Amino acid sequence: MKRTNDGGARRIVVISTGGTIASRWQGTGYAADASGDDVLATAPLPEGVTVEVVDLFNVNSSRMTAAHQLALLRTVHETLADPGVDGIVITHGTDTLEETAFFLDLHHTDARPVVLTGAQRPFGTGDGDGPGNLYDALQVASSVSDLGVLVVFDGRVHAARGTVKTQTLAADAFSDPSADRLGRVGFSRVDIERQPERPTPLPLPAAADKADPDLPGAVALPRVAIVAHHSDGDPFLLNAAVDAGARGIVLVATGAGNATPEIVSAVADAVAQGILVAVTTRVPAGPLAEIYTGGGAVDLVAAGALLTGTLRAAQARIAVLATLLAEDRHGAGDPARGTALLRRLLDGPVRAEPGLATGGSRSASAVAARA
């Protein structure tokens, strides 16, 4: 579908992937089944914008897989190969939007914007937020450049990195608990308030050429597991992930990145086998910090794990996955090279004064003050 306005129009491609913004009642619950054209028809177009729709797939985002994300990444790169395209909007479910946005951002080398949006209320409801979010996303995609991949939701513009779903049902579903929003949009105006911090983007993974969400197993993708620590936590699940063939593990630690001596030992064993281990925290905001021994972050780093700065579990997993895919592009993985690349994608750890060591790109004092 294409809508055309008079002269000088900005050409935006909308890639539809499903989610609540495309979900209709199925008798027992909602599921994604509306086409991209149907979704677009609910929203007015910003002045001076033309839109073309690509129906890539149509799934609830809780069913999102790496194969879906790789197919989307490939489609984004193919779309931007056309110099006449001014930007891309992706409609996506909110459950895993933060993972897809970060994955795309890690591989986004173009100055033209890629904007993800969705909805908290289903397609066709009288109070639906999808049309407004889509309008705002189109406005942003036709107005900005050189900001990487963005998330636009409820009048706010967020950088992909660090932005997570913080509300299960409320309209203001997304934020970065450790940083300010990137900007805002409303009344046909886009205001960008800061520049996002991004590592040098990665090239397109070789797996993107073969990934097909309709043919599971079309390409072997690395297993990356998330394992959470808690009171009474032991290495059982971490070791199970290793036994299941995980090539990467994200440990969701407590506090500023702390676990137990037994888990530290299991991490050291995993690292010795060439497995990438990243440590994040179950605390919503703030940086990881090498403060405690006795199984804490001091010992986890000494065992070979990397701290994830302010990235939380889902996006930390995407950083590990992207690292492994990049290594596979070069053939057999080199553990030292993989660790160095993952460290760059995590943008840390950055050491500071004793007791204030942090991961992340901001100065230690700034991060500690924010925390």
Secondary structure as UniProt FT lines:
FT   STRAND          2..3
FT   STRAND          10..18
FT   HELIX           20..22
FT   STRAND          23..25
FT   STRAND          30..32
FT   HELIX           36..41
FT   TURN            47..48
FT   STRAND          49..59
FT   HELIX           61..63
FT   HELIX           66..80
FT   TURN            83..84
FT   STRAND          87..91
FT   HELIX           97..106
FT   STRAND          114..117
FT   TURN            123..124
FT   TURN            126..127
FT   HELIX           130..141
FT   TURN            142..143
FT   STRAND          149..153
FT   TURN            154..155
FT   STRAND          156..159
FT   TURN            161..162
FT   STRAND          164..165
FT   STRAND          174..175
FT   TURN            177..178
FT   STRAND          183..186
FT   TURN            187..188
FT   STRAND          189..192
FT   HELIX           206..209
FT   TURN            213..214
FT   TURN            216..217
FT   STRAND          224..228
FT   TURN            231..232
FT   HELIX           236..243
FT   TURN            244..245
FT   STRAND          248..254
FT   TURN            255..257
FT   HELIX           261..272
FT   TURN            273..274
FT   STRAND          276..281
FT   HELIX           297..302
FT   TURN            303..304
FT   STRAND          306..307
FT   TURN            309..310
FT   HELIX           313..329
FT   HELIX           335..346
FT   TURN            354..355
FT   HELIX           364..370
//
